[in-house]
Amino acid sequence: MNYGYETCSHGTKFFPIGLHKTAVPPNCSLGRNSKYNILYSHWHSEFELLYLSRGHCVFVIDGEEYPMSAGEVIFIPSNSLHSAYRTVNSSESVFYAIVFSKRLLGEPVDVISEKYISPVLSGELRINTVFNRKNTWHAEVIDLLIEIMSLYDYTPYDNEPSSDKHPELFIKTDKYCAEITIKASILRIWKLLISHAEKSESVRTIDRTNRERVRKAFDFINQHYSEPLTLDQIAAEVYKPRVLFSHIQGANPPKTV
């Protein structure tokens, strides 16, 4: 299990979008830190839209908690550390993660990237996080996601209903022009997200730098998990003094991890 930067496939080089389904039965956990975990802590460079089809849970994105109910969608920004847990472990949780690269939206140097993607990556624009059907344009986002999901084949899950590896699903072979429909739907979703995004008064460079250092720490801990690590070793790895690293984590950790 990789608790850190996610390396699994999200689509292909030529069509960089993937759909992953996760089904967590009652009284089951997909993490080693809590019996209530349904999504281990990780991040990736792609954007993510996640649809919760069954259950109730709490998503944690860069330290902020977002309660979710079945039928709702959550947006996860690029390079944001995220995980999820159940408050009650007696019910099943099922969610679908649509993970896509910014390359699906536009080329690195075109006007789409400059005007509508870069401001989100830099923090100048903040996209709404949780979507539900109480809001008209939220409902449109949800319907577009469901349309995308209908174009994928769910056969791989017939024999393995629960997995912590989130294997990628494939587009149905009998759906001609499915890729065009998927990309068009993602672009329509992005237009809705950008049209209702909030402008940030200032770009919080310090916060982004701190998050990057925490991610480095996750990678270092994952690589040396079987060893008795000290906070000083971890702090040295991310080039932070011990006291400042403790402050970033928001706690007073013990001498060993």
N, C-alpha and C positions, 0 to 999 in steps of 0.2 A: 504494500500500500504506500503511495507517495503522498505525504502530507506536505504540500508545497506547490511548486509550479506543475501544472497538469500537462502531461506530454502525450496523452492519447489523441487519436485522430478526430478532427472535426471537419468532415468533408474531404475534398481533394484539393490539390494545387490549382486545378482549373475550375472548381466549383466549391469554394471554401465555406461550406455551411454543413452542419451535422445535426441530427436529431438523436437524442439519447433518452431512453425511458428507464425510470427507476421505480421498482415496486418493493416496498419494505413491509413485510408482514407484521402483525401485532407481536409485541414482546421480542422484537429483533432490532439489532443495532448495526449500523454500517460505520462504526468508528471504534477506536480503542480507548477514548477518553471518557465516554459516557454511554450508558445503556440506552439513552434516548436519541442518540445521533442518527440522522437519516441521510446526512451528506457531510462527508469529511471536509476539513478546512483546506482550501486550495485556491489557486487563482490561475488565470490564463490571459493571453493577450487579446483574445476575441471578446466581443460583446455576447451577452446571453439574455434570452427571454425564457423564463421558466413558467410553465403552466401547471398548477396544482389541481389534479383532477379528483383526488380523493384524500380526505383527512384534514387535519389541522396541524399547523407547525409554525415555527418561528425561524425566519432566515436572519442570519447575521452577516452584514456586509460592512467590511472595514470597521467593525466594532459596534455598528448601529443595528438594533434589533427591529424586525418587521414581522408582526404576526400575520399569518395568512390562513385563509379558509378555502375549501374546495371551490373551484371555478375562478379563482383569482390568478393573476399573472404578476411576476416580479421582474424588473429589469436590473441586470447586474452589469455595471460598467467594466470596461477593459481594465485588466490588471488589478481588480479589486479582490481582496481576500474575502472569501465567503464560505459559509457552512449553513447547516440547518439542523434543528432538533425538534422533537415532539415534547410537548408539556405533559401529555398522557400517552403511555406506551401501549395501550390496550386496543388501538385501532390501526388499520392498515393505512399506509401513506403511498400514494402513487403520483409521480410528477414526470413531466416531459420537458427536457431542456433543449432549446434550439440555440445552438452556439454558432456564431458566424463572424468571419473576419471583416475588417473594414474594407478589404479589397472587393468584397461582394457589392459594396455600395458605390465605389468609385475608384479610379486610378489614383496613385499617390500624389500626383501633381495636377489633377484636374479641378475644375471649379466646385464640384460636389464635395470633394475632400476638403478643399480650402474653406468653404463657407459653412458646411453642414456636419463635418466629421471632426476636423481639427479643434473647433471650439469645445466639443464634448471631451475630447482626449486631454485638452489643456486645463479643463475645469472651468472655462469661461461660461459654459452652459451646463446646467444641471437638469437631467431628465427625471421626470417623475418616477418613483420607485415601484409602488404597488398599484395594480389596476383591477377594478371590479366593474360589474355591470350597472352600478348605480349612476355612473357617469357615461354619457352618450359616446364620447370619443374613446373612452376606456373600453367600452363594449365593442367598438369597431376593431380595436387592437386585438382583443380576445378572439373575435370571429375570424380575423385574418390568420392568427396563429393556428386556430383549429383547422382552417382550410389547408394550411401548409402540412399539418400533421396527418391529414387524410390522404396525403400523397405518398406516405411511407408504408413499408411492409413491416408488420409486427411479428412475423413468424419466428424470428430468433428468440423471442421470449416465451414461446409455447412450452419449451422444455426447461426453461430456467427463469422462473418468475421473479426471483430475487437475486441481485448481484451487486457487489460493491465496485465493479469495474465499469459499469455503464456502457456496454458495448454499443457501437453506433448502428443505427438502423439504416436500411437502404431504400431508395426511392422505388416505388412499384414500377416494374418493367412494362406494364401495359398502359401506363399513363403517359401518352405522347405529349410533349411540350411541358412536362411537369417542372423541369428546371426553370423554364420561362415564368411559369405561374408562381413558383417559389420566390424567385428573385423579384418579380413584380410586387408580390405581397410584402416582402421585406422592405422594399423601397417605399411602399405605401405606409407601412408601419413606421419607418424612420421619419417620414414626412410628418406623421401625427406626433411622434415623440418630440421632434425638433420644434414644431409649431407651438407646442405647449411647454417647452423647456423654460426654466428660470435662468435669468442672467445673474452670474455671480459678480458681486462688487469687486472682488479681488480674487486672484488665483492663489490658493493656499499651497504654495510651493513647499513650505516646511512640512505640512501634513503629508504630502505626497512623498517627500524624502524619507520621513519616518516610516511610512508604510513599506517603502522599498527596503529599508533596513530590517524591518520585521520579517519580510519575505525571505531575505537572505538568512536570517536566523532560523526560520523554518527549514530551509534547505540544509543548513549545516546540522541541525538537530536530526533531521531525517537521515542524513548520510552517516551520522555517528550515533545512531539511536542506541546501540548496544553498549556504548561506552559511558562511564560516569562523567558527564560534562559539568563544568562549572560555569557560572554566569560570566566570569572574566574571560573564559575561552570563547564563549559565544559573542560577547561584546567586542573582543579583539577581531573576530571574524567579520563583523559588520562595521568595524572602524568607529565604534562609539565607546566613550568612557562608561564604566560600569553603572554609575549613578544615573546617567542620562538614558541608558538603555532600559534601566528599571522604570524610569519615568514614562518612556514610550509604551512599555507593556502595561502601565497602569497598576502595578502591584509591587510587592516586596518579595520577590522569589527567593527560595532557599539557595544555599551555596552550591548545591548540585541540582541538576535537572534530571 
